[in-house]
Amino acid sequence: MSVISIVIGEKYYNKDPQSSELGRNIVSSAIELIDELGFEQFTFKKLAESINSTEASIYRYFDNKLKLLVYLATWYWAWIEYMIDFKTFHIQDSEDKLREVLRIICHVDENIGSIDLAGLNLNALRRVVDTESDKTYLTKQVDEINSQGLFKGYKGLCHKIALIIEAINPKYPYAHALVSTVLEASHQQAFFSLHLPSLTEISRDSDTSIEEQVHDFLLSTVLKLIK
């Protein structure tokens, strides 16, 4: 599969990080550093030191670390949406399409690992989304961020999947609520299995991968609900 370039709108940054080597280095290094330290301990000062640059150079791209996290989460969900479009384009049956969507969301699709994302560590980015993406909206700034349209991509992804559910059962009244719950559960259940195991039956000690267990749980839940 050829290299994929994900384009994020200019409202997410001051200067497009994909337009320069420094910008791309900021993004890739931020993913690695947040994955290693956690969002609370991550700072632009530490990021600048890791790339042998200055804090001022990072601020030319992003106003603050929350905006950077929103950018990373938006990039991830835009990539998921791309994969959904790519893998379901020729699938006509809505239930088969939904099954494939859940495979993509839960990372059990066999082609995901073969994709070249231009130097980005997809596994690290997914861990960042698993552990930190809730912080993009569980903040006092959520209404301000939303008014700037910075959740538009995530909302669009939810709506796209909700349309598939409505095609399966037009009478099901909670398509968007179900999709947003599934998207959150797809990373929360994986996180719980590793860090808060008493909150889930998904187990790191199972012969089946965590991704497959989460997929089986979500698939059975969603199909039972909408039917």
C-alpha positions in Angstrom: 0.0 0.0 0.0 1.3 3.5 -0.9 2.2 6.2 1.6 -0.9 7.9 3.1 -1.0 11.6 3.7 -3.6 12.8 6.2 -4.6 16.5 5.7 -5.9 18.4 8.7 -7.6 21.8 8.4 -5.7 24.9 9.3 -7.9 25.7 12.3 -6.0 23.0 14.3 -2.6 24.8 14.1 -0.8 28.1 13.5 1.4 26.7 10.8 0.8 23.3 9.1 3.3 20.9 10.7 3.2 18.8 7.5 4.7 21.7 5.5 8.2 21.4 7.0 10.7 18.9 8.3 10.6 20.6 11.7 6.8 20.5 11.8 6.8 16.8 11.0 9.5 16.2 13.6 7.4 18.1 16.2 4.4 15.8 15.5 6.3 12.5 15.4 8.4 13.4 18.5 5.3 14.6 20.4 3.6 11.3 19.8 6.6 9.4 21.2 7.0 11.7 24.2 3.3 11.8 25.2 3.3 8.0 24.9 6.3 7.8 27.2 5.6 10.5 29.7 1.8 11.0 29.6 0.0 14.2 28.8 0.3 15.7 32.3 4.1 15.4 32.3 4.5 16.4 28.7 5.7 20.0 28.0 6.8 22.0 25.1 10.1 22.5 26.9 10.7 18.7 27.0 9.6 18.4 23.4 12.0 21.1 22.3 14.9 19.4 24.1 14.0 16.1 22.4 14.2 17.6 18.9 17.1 19.9 19.6 15.0 23.0 19.0 13.4 25.8 21.0 10.0 26.2 22.6 9.4 29.3 20.4 9.7 27.1 17.3 7.0 24.8 18.6 4.7 27.7 19.5 4.9 28.8 15.8 3.0 25.6 15.0 0.7 25.1 18.1 -0.7 27.6 20.7 -0.5 25.1 23.5 -0.2 21.4 24.3 -4.0 20.9 24.4 -4.2 22.1 20.8 -1.4 19.7 19.9 -3.3 16.8 21.5 -6.5 17.8 19.7 -4.5 17.8 16.4 -3.1 14.3 17.2 -6.5 12.9 18.1 -8.1 14.5 15.0 -5.3 13.1 12.8 -5.9 9.6 14.2 -9.7 9.7 13.7 -9.2 11.1 10.2 -7.0 8.1 9.5 -9.6 5.7 10.8 -12.2 7.4 8.6 -9.9 7.0 5.6 -9.5 3.3 6.3 -13.3 2.9 6.6 -13.8 4.6 3.2 -11.0 2.5 1.7 -12.0 -0.9 3.1 -15.8 -0.6 2.7 -16.1 1.2 -0.6 -17.1 -2.0 -2.5 -19.2 -3.5 0.4 -22.9 -3.2 -0.4 -24.5 -5.0 2.5 -24.8 -2.6 5.5 -24.3 -5.3 8.2 -21.1 -6.5 6.4 -20.0 -2.9 6.2 -20.6 -2.4 9.9 -18.6 -5.6 10.7 -15.6 -4.2 8.7 -15.9 -0.8 10.4 -15.6 -2.5 13.9 -12.6 -4.4 12.7 -10.9 -1.2 11.7 -11.8 0.7 14.9 -10.5 -2.2 17.0 -7.4 -2.6 14.9 -8.0 -6.3 14.0 -8.0 -5.5 10.3 -5.1 -7.4 8.8 -4.0 -4.6 6.5 -3.6 -1.8 9.0 -0.1 -2.8 10.0 1.1 -2.6 6.4 0.3 1.1 6.0 3.2 3.6 5.6 2.2 6.7 7.6 5.2 8.8 6.6 7.4 8.2 9.6 4.7 8.3 12.3 4.5 5.6 14.9 0.9 4.4 14.5 1.1 2.1 17.5 2.3 4.9 19.8 -0.3 7.3 18.4 -3.0 4.7 19.1 -1.7 4.4 22.7 -1.9 8.2 23.0 -5.5 8.1 21.8 -6.3 5.2 24.2 -4.9 7.0 27.2 -5.1 10.7 26.5 -7.8 11.6 24.0 -10.5 12.0 26.6 -8.6 15.1 27.8 -9.5 16.9 24.5 -13.1 17.3 25.7 -13.0 16.6 29.5 -11.8 20.1 30.0 -13.3 23.5 30.9 -12.3 24.7 27.5 -14.5 22.1 25.7 -17.2 24.6 24.6 -14.5 27.0 23.3 -12.8 24.2 21.4 -16.1 23.0 20.0 -17.1 26.5 18.9 -13.9 26.6 16.9 -15.0 23.5 15.0 -12.2 21.4 16.3 -14.4 18.3 16.9 -15.9 18.4 13.4 -13.8 15.5 12.2 -14.7 13.3 15.1 -18.4 14.2 14.7 -18.2 13.5 11.0 -16.8 10.0 11.7 -19.6 9.3 14.2 -22.2 10.4 11.7 -20.7 8.2 8.9 -20.9 5.1 11.1 -24.4 6.1 12.4 -25.7 6.1 8.9 -24.6 2.5 8.5 -26.5 1.6 11.6 -29.6 3.5 10.4 -29.4 1.6 7.1 -29.5 -1.7 9.1 -32.4 -0.6 11.3 -34.0 2.7 10.5 -36.1 2.5 13.6 -33.2 2.2 16.0 -33.4 5.6 17.8 -29.9 6.0 19.3 -27.5 5.5 16.4 -25.2 8.5 17.2 -25.2 7.7 20.9 -24.3 4.1 20.2 -21.5 5.0 17.8 -19.9 7.6 20.1 -20.1 5.0 22.9 -18.5 2.3 20.7 -15.6 4.6 19.6 -14.9 5.5 23.3 -15.2 1.8 24.3 -12.8 0.7 21.6 -9.9 2.3 23.4 -11.2 2.5 26.9 -11.7 -1.3 27.2 -8.2 -1.9 25.9 -6.9 0.6 28.5 -8.9 -1.0 31.3 -7.5 -4.4 30.4 -4.0 -3.2 30.9 -4.4 -0.9 33.9 -7.8 -1.4 35.6 -8.6 -5.0 34.9 -11.3 -5.3 37.4 -13.5 -3.0 35.2 -13.5 -5.4 32.2 -13.5 -9.1 31.2 -11.0 -8.1 28.4 -7.8 -9.8 29.5 -4.2 -9.3 28.6 -3.6 -13.0 29.7 -6.0 -14.5 27.2 -4.9 -16.5 24.2 -6.9 -14.1 22.1 -5.4 -10.6 21.5 -6.9 -7.6 23.4 -7.9 -6.1 20.0 -9.9 -9.2 19.1 -11.6 -9.4 22.5 -12.7 -5.8 22.3 -13.9 -6.4 18.8 -15.9 -9.4 19.7 -17.5 -7.6 22.7 -18.4 -4.5 20.6 -19.7 -6.6 17.7 -22.0 -8.7 19.8 -23.2 -5.6 21.7 -23.9 -3.5 18.7 -25.7 -6.2 16.7 -27.9 -7.2 19.6 -28.9 -3.5 20.3 -29.8 -2.5 16.8 -31.7 -5.7 16.0 
